[in-house]
Each structure stands twice: as C-alpha cells, then as structure tokens.
Amino acid sequence: MGKQIIFVTDGSPSADRAGAMALDMAALMKINIKALYILDRGWGSLLGDEWINTSETRMKFFHWFEGELKDRAGQVLEEFRNRAQARGIPVETEIVTGNTLKVISRLASEPDTSLLVLPNPNSTKPAAAAGLKFNIRHLAQKIQCPLLLGPREPF
C-alpha cells in the first residue's frame, strides 16, 4: 500500500470540499498528504490585446500575471496546510507548472501514492470556468491508483 494521498487543488469550493475528504481519508488511513496547485502552461500562450503592443509590455504583463498566480496558489496551499496541521496530518505542499493532465498522471503513478483526490471538474457552469482543467475520462485511463472526486457543487 502507498504512503501518501495526492490532493490537487485550484482553490474552488469543490476543491475545498475535496480537500476535506482528503483530510478525512488521510486520518483514517494514517498516511501523509501531498497537496498540489498546478499552474497550467496554457496561460503562457495568451495573446495580448492592443495595449500589449510591445514585447517589453507583454513580458512585464506575463511576469506580473505569473506572480499573481503563484501568490494565489501559495495562499490556497497555506490554508490547506493549516487545516491539515490542525488535525495532526502530515502534509507537503507544492506549486507545479506544467500540463495539468501530465502532472496529475505522473504523480498518481508514483509507487507511494495510495489515493488521488481531485475537485469535481463539472463543478462550475460552464466547466471551462474552473481553475483546474482536466478530462476525467482521459485521466482515468492513465492512472493506476484509486481516484476520489470531490462533490459537484450546485449551480
């Protein structure tokens, strides 16, 4: 049996509820949690509007935007760490940049992973409005460990 639960968050209400489920499972199984916030590489291909008309302006914007994303990710992970520590559950947090599906697949395939916990991808309307984007069918074909989806939030 593995030694950790992988919990991927985007800071959404569904992710908060999935995180609570991950904490319950970690307490029950007496194992650690690795909490991740994935910054999808896709944001880097955003095209600027007319106001981003020079490469210098575009690069300043991208650096600012990346900083804001990382700050938000850090806040979300710190809140989760505090919830885990209040319950005496060991937690490791990490901000990862990459293709969401590939990052999740790689981490869920590690031998130490007992369970993968994700927010429900259909929790927002439209689903594309969610911060964490993945196709559950494609993901299920790539992972070996059990998968627990957070509850779907009512619209």
C-alpha positions, 0 to 999 in steps of 0.5 A: 500500500502507498504512503501518501494521498495526492490532493490537487487543488485550484482553490474552488469550493469543490476543491475545498470540499475535496480537500476535506475528504482528503483530510478525512481519508488521510486520518483514517488511513494514517498516511501523509498528504501531498497537496498540489496547485498546478499552474497550467502552461496554457496561460503562457500562450495568451495573446495580448490585446492592443495595449500589449503592443510591445514585447517589453509590455507583454513580458512585464504583463506575463511576469506580473500575471505569473506572480499573481498566480503563484501568490494565489496558489501559495495562499490556497496551499497555506490554508490547506496546510493549516487545516491539515496541521490542525488535525495532526496530518502530515502534509507537503505542499507544492506549486507545479507548472506544467500540463495539468493532465501530465502532472496529475498522471505522473504523480498518481503513478508514483509507487507511494501514492495510495489515493488521488483526490481531485475537485469535481471538474463539472463543478462550475457552469460552464466547466471551462470556468474552473481553475483546474482543467482536466478530462476525467475520462482521459485521466482515468485511463492513465492512472493506476491508483484509486481516484476520489472526486470531490462533490459537484457543487450546485449551480 
